[in-house]
């Protein structure tokens, strides 16, 4: 499963499970609700979720970098 998540192994069935899990977790809904959605909506929501998580990671990197700079200037 880890290889599927990291993109090192192409297994459509497991990838589908990863997508369902990711969206269910992100939207705080039952995985069964994901299965009821049209594929285009699932795809769009996954793209949006990915962008939001990327923005969060970038913001955390920025804050971490700023904190390190401040710590180094105090030394």
Secondary structure, DSSP 8 states (H G I E B T S, - for coil): -HHHHTTSS--HHHHHHHHHHHHHHHHT--HHHHHHS-HHHHHHHHHHHHHHHHHHHHHHHHHHHHHHHHHHHH-
